[in-house]
């Protein structure tokens, strides 16, 4: 189906649907129009549409490039991404994929906390924050409430609200909290956004991200072969990582945890605790994808978290000047005969060595007392007691 123009708050966009009922939907936010005509948006959208995605394209630089004596278009901002997502949710499906190019990439990331259904994000030549954008501005305009950015042959008007929304700290926080998949496509020779931006985006991600170099491409993917390569990478990646929408489920009761195999398969596990979702996996060397901590890593983390919380609560009740607690744990299995405190004398036993760092102007007596309190944390006591684990078969229907 040919793209259809749609009206959105703050501007318009183009909606493109697959030949059959959409299997998923995506929002593509870009700044391609600054260079005039670029094959980038059409190629990227087509790579998704052919795989069953409904795609809504929103260009932050609608219309022709703006000349030196003309007033530039104002970048719509993060609200435009949210509005585009709401449009798709009404007319197709709730978008599970966001694709952002240039300033559109920064806006996409900043919108993530407001779009919890998103499962995957792809960024193309995107800055890692507002500071990467400010370096492109004349010094006299960097602190203004409104400024004009020359991006290629065109210009964009940036507001302070937009630059505040895409500050580096906000971008890093959003990616650090995002549990989905991240793909970063970047042209090493991009003269507007440096390669360091791509590295910082990947580093900020909560789970391992994919970084692909678009060698020889420019910021706008203006050459057809560069746009085609980016599309060839994006299409299969999106089809792999955008799983069916996870059903909205009521929070589990206190004390109950549910673990299920992750939609992408392998050894990855999705863990539901109350209203929270966690991920467990195994390292690559053991057949996993390293998309989350190992089960033993989670076990050690539970002990460490409980230790720190218990010490903190006790110190606060006493009014002691404890400024910070750090707990490090090492898990090992040792021969029972080498364990002086173990009841068993045969086989091997698990040992968790815990190092507790107490920061602040505490006395020696206070430190000793807090270390004693650490041994009384509930998870510690559970691990040292006999735990009765019983397994039963669950024949309830999943439909």
JONOR-V252233 format. One record per residue. PHI is phi as a letter, one per 20 degrees, with the letter a starting at -180 (* if undefined). BURIAL is + if it has 16 or more other ideal C-beta (glycine too) atoms within 10 Angstrom, else -. Layout:
phi: <PHI,PHI>
burial: <BURIAL,BURIAL>
This chain:
phi: <*,f,g,d,f,c,d,c,g,n,q,c,b,c,d,c,d,f,f,d,g,f,e,a,c,b,d,d,d,b,c,f,f,g,e,n,e,c,f,g,f,f,f,f,f,f,f,e,f,f,d,n,e,e,c,d,e,c,d,f,c,f,n,f,f,e,f,f,e,d,e,f,f,e,f,f,o,f,g,f,f,f,f,f,f,f,f,f,f,e,d,b,b,g,f,d,c,d,c,c,d,l,f,f,f,f,f,g,f,f,e,g,g,e,c,f,e,f,d,b,c,c,c,c,l,e,f,e,r,f,f,f,e,f,f,e,e,f,g,f,d,f,d,f,f,b,b,d,d,e,c,m,f,d,c,c,e,d,e,f,f,f,f,f,f,d,g,g,f,f,f,f,f,f,f,f,e,f,e,e,e,c,d,d,d,b,e,g,e,g,e,d,c,f,f,f,f,f,f,f,f,f,f,f,f,f,c,g,d,e,d,c,e,e,g,n,e,d,f,e,l,f,e,g,f,f,f,f,f,f,f,f,f,f,g,f,f,f,f,f,d,e,e,g,f,f,f,f,d,f,g,f,f,g,n,d,c,c,c,c,f,f,g,f,n,m,e,f,c,e,d,d,c,m,e,d,d,c,c,c,a,d,f,g,f,d,n,e,d,l,e,a,f,f,g,f,f,f,f,f,f,f,f,f,f,f,g,f,f,f,f,f,f,f,f,f,f,e,m,e,e,e,e,a,d,c,c,c,c,c,d,b,d,c,f,g,f,e,d,f,e,e,f,f,c,c,m,c,c,e,c,d,e,d,d,d,d,d,d,p,f,e,f,f,f,f,f,f,f,f,f,f,f,g,f,d,f,g,f,g,f,f,f,e,e,f,d,e,d,d,d,c,e,d,d,f,f,e,e>
burial: <-,-,+,-,-,+,-,+,-,-,+,-,+,+,+,+,+,+,-,-,-,+,-,+,+,+,+,+,+,+,+,+,+,+,+,-,-,+,+,+,+,+,+,+,+,+,+,+,+,-,+,+,+,+,+,+,+,+,+,+,+,-,-,-,+,+,-,-,-,-,-,+,+,-,+,+,+,+,+,+,+,+,+,+,+,-,+,+,-,-,-,+,+,+,+,+,+,+,+,+,+,+,+,+,+,+,+,+,+,+,+,+,-,-,+,-,-,+,+,+,+,+,+,+,+,+,+,+,+,+,-,+,+,+,-,+,+,-,-,-,-,-,-,-,-,-,+,-,+,+,+,+,-,+,+,+,-,+,+,-,-,+,+,-,+,+,-,+,-,+,+,+,+,+,+,-,-,+,-,+,+,+,+,+,+,+,+,-,-,+,-,+,+,+,-,-,+,+,-,+,+,+,-,+,+,+,+,-,+,-,+,+,-,+,-,-,+,+,+,+,+,+,-,-,-,+,+,+,+,+,+,-,+,+,+,-,+,+,+,-,+,+,+,-,-,-,-,-,-,-,-,-,-,-,-,-,-,-,-,-,-,+,-,-,-,-,+,+,+,+,+,+,-,-,-,-,-,+,+,+,+,+,-,-,-,-,-,+,+,+,+,+,+,+,-,-,+,-,+,+,-,+,+,+,-,+,+,+,-,+,+,-,-,+,+,-,-,-,-,+,-,+,-,-,+,-,+,-,+,-,-,-,-,-,-,-,-,-,-,-,-,-,-,-,-,-,-,-,+,-,-,-,-,+,-,+,-,+,-,-,-,+,-,-,-,+,-,-,+,+,-,-,+,+,-,-,+,-,+,+,-,-,-,-,-,-,-,-,-,-,-,-,-,-,-,-,-,-,->
